[in-house]
């Protein structure tokens, strides 16, 4: 059974930092293009950052310079380091793994940025 499990969310003040983790089981994450998506309250799911199998990355404009996506293939994990968090970063963050044949999602972890 394939599972992606996110962790690391929580409540943080504006300007603070969090690191999100995504652990895979029943799936070899090195074979997948991995992404972090977020869903703000009342809105659809949007891509925050992606990392391909070679380690190349891409980011939505609003997080460039603040967020860093990385992967540790030996640990079968993907990370999202989030710095200088802003209230508009609030939402549920989901891990996604995709190939041409499959797409898997975790259940999400809630990030709340508030004073």
N, C-alpha and C positions, 0 to 999 in steps of 0.2 A: 504494500500500500504506500503510495506516494504521499509524503507530507512535507509542507513548508511551514515552519513555525517561527513567527516573529517574536522578538522580545526587545526590551529596552525603552519602551515608551513611558510616558509619565507627565507630570506637571513640572513646568520649568518657567522661570521668569524671562521676560524679554532680554535678549543678549546672552542667555545661557546656552548650554550645549547638551546634547544627548547623542549617544551612539546606539543605533538600532542594529540588531542582529537577525539574520535569517538562517536557520539551520534546516538542512535537507535530510530526509530519511526516505529510503526506498527510491532514491533518485541521485544521480551523480551530477552535481551542479556544474562541474567543469564542462559538461556537454551542452549546457544551456546558455543562451543569452539571458542575463538576469536584469531585473529592473525593480526599482522601488516606485510605487505609486502612492498618491495620497488622495483622500476623499474628504473635502471640507464639508462641514455641516450643510445639508441641503443641496449639495452639488454632486456632480459625477466624478468618477475616478480619473485622475490625471497623472501622467508620467512625471516623476521628479528627477530620476537619474537612471541610466542604464549602463551596463558593462558587458562587452562581448567576450567571446571565449578567449580572445587574444589579450584582453585587458584594456582594450580601448573603451573610453567612457564618453557619455554625453549627459547634459544637464538641461533642465528647463531654465530659461533666462533668470527667473526670480531667485534661483538658489546658487547660481554660479559664483564661485569665490567663497561660499559659505558652507556648502555641503560637499562631501567626498564619498563616492561609492568605491568599494573595494571588494575583493574576493580572496578567500583562502581555500584553495582547492584541496589541500591536505586535510583541513578540518571540515570540508564540505559546507562552507558557510559564506554568506555575503553580508556586508556591513554597509551602513550609511552613517557617516559621521556628520552631525549637524551642529554647526556653530553659529553664533550670532542669531539665535532664533528670534522670530518675529511673531506677533499675534496671528498674522495671516498664514503662518505655517501650521496652525492648529488643524488637526484632522486625524483620521485613521490612516495609518501607513501600512501598505500591503507589499509583500514580496511576490514577485512573479518570475517564473522560469519558462522560457519558450524555445521551442525548436520549430522546424517546419511541420512537424507532426503532432506536437503536444504543447499544451499551455497549462501550467499549474499555478494556483494561487494559495497563499496562506490566508489565515483568518483575520490578520491585521493586528496592529498595536496602536493604541490611542496616544497621540501627542497633544498636549494642551499647553499653549504658551500664553501665560497670563500673569499679570502682577498681583 
